[in-house]
Amino acid sequence: MATDKELSQFLEGVERRAFKHALYMVRNEESSLDIVQESMIKLAEKYGDKPAAELPMLFQRILQNTILDFFRREKVRNTWISLFSNLTPNNQDDDNFDLLESYTAEEGSQASESAAEQLEREQVLNIIDEEIKKLPARQREAFLMRYWEDMDVAETATAMGCSEGSVKTHCSRATHALASSLKAKGIHL
């Protein structure tokens, strides 16, 4: 069982990385702070009695689920706002009111992208996803844990049951393979 001190130290150590991860995903500082805080509270309330070695994996899963929950809530909220705003135009006397003409997306959000930009981003992400699937299993596993799940080398080595040097080797090979296959397809990240 993790002591209160171990839990507190773990949360202090993971706080900055978790915030950066959430910020990368939701692109909003306030929402990212809320997501990290909610994840930390869930970990402390529900899994604070688990061994300290299990905390990183549990927290990572909780953080991912909290981010997904955020996107689900946003989707529902945006749907209802769109529906209700269509019922009550800004000017009640204006029969020519068009919601799409008055709607402005938040700068930096996916909604502010043009259709061409959204399509291009989706196509690039699909290509990256396909290239990741082509990696050998151990390279793919190390790459996803390190760069997708934002785990450090020691956590990844523990999860994979190998040495830290092996994790570094697998990650290096995976990034080089991905870079060259994406470059061959004309994608420069």
Buried (B, 14 or more C-beta within 10 A) or exposed (E): EBEEEBBEBBBEEBEEBBBEBBBEBBBBEEBBEBBBBBBBEBBBEEBBEBEBEEBBBBBBBBBBEBBEEBEEEBEEEEEEEEEEEEEEBEEEEEEEBEEEEEEEEEEEEEEEBEEEEEEEEEEBEEBBEEBBEEBEEBBBBBBBBBBEBBBBBEBBBBBBEBEBEBBBBBBEBBBEBBBEBBEEEEBEE
